[in-house]
């Protein structure tokens, strides 16, 4: 029993903490497939790379979750483009590392075609 416990402690020390952490994910609850998702610290208009590139087909279907990378916890503006041709900016979305955040149609007030 002591050997097993020692092995568990040894392995847990060697594993990076990120291996235990869950991925941050965006859950698309809008009506359309999204082709581009960019994040900016709230109010900064400093858009990052297209997070949709993290998906195998580079899109986020309705009710699909997308892995978000290189984004620490904080308040963000989210800009996306969907297959319907809308470009939308949703301000002040709280993102927490390892958790899921979502955007749905009722969040969409600032969209343009």
N, C-alpha and C positions, 0 to 999 in steps of 0.2 A: 504493500500500500504506500509506503514512504517513497519507494522508487517511482511509482506512478505519479504521485504528487510532485516530486522533484522534476519529473519530465514535463508535466503540465506547466509548472512555473518556468522552466527553462525555455520551452517552446513559446510561451506567451511573451517572454522578454524579447525573443528574437523576432517575433512577428511585428511588422510595422503597425502602428495604430490605425493607419488608413485601411488595412486589411479588415479590421473589425467595423469600420465606419460604413454606414449605408450611403449610397449615392444620393446626391441632391437631384431631384427630378421636377420637371415641369409637366403638369397634367393638362392637356388641351381639352377644355370643355366648351370651346367655341363650336360653331356650326360647321366649320370648314377645315380642310386640311391646311396646315401651315407649312410654308416653304422656307421661311427665314425667321429666326428668333435671335434678337440681340438685346443685351443688357447694358445699362448705364447706371452708375451710381445716381441716385435720385437727384434730379434737377441739374445734372452736369452735362447732358447732351454729349457724352463721350462713349459712343457705342462700341461694344466689343465685337468679337468675331461672331459669325453665324453659328449658333449652337445646334441648329438643325443638322449641321455636318456630323454631329455625333451619332446620328441615326443611320442605319444601314441604307435606307433609300433617300436620305437627306430631306425627309418630310416628317411632319407630326400629324397623323390622322386624328380625327375627332375621337376622343376618349383614349388616346394613346399617351403614354408617358415617355418623356425624353430625358436622358441623362444630361445634367448640366455640369460643366467642368470649369475649373479655374475661377470659381466665384465664391468668395468668403461670405459669411452671413452678413446681412445688412439690408438696407432699404434701396430698392432699385426701380428704375423705369424700364418697362419691357416694351420693345418695339418688335412687331412681327408683320409679315406679309403672308396672305393666304391665297389659296388657288382661286378665290372669287375676285381677286385683284385688289382687295382692301389692304391698306397699310394702316396699322393701328399702333398707338402708343398708350400704354396703360401705366399711369404714374404710381409711385409709392407702393410697390409690392414688396412685402417683407419676405426675404429669402433666408432660410436657416439651413446651414450645412447639414446634409444627411436627411432632410425632410422633403416632403412634396409640397409644391405650391401650384395653384391652378389659376386659370383665367377662363371665365365663361362669358357668354354673350352679354349678360347684364353689366359686366365690367367695361364694355366697349362703348365709350362716349366720344372718343377722339380718333375716328377712322376717316380715311380719304380713299377715293378710288382714282 
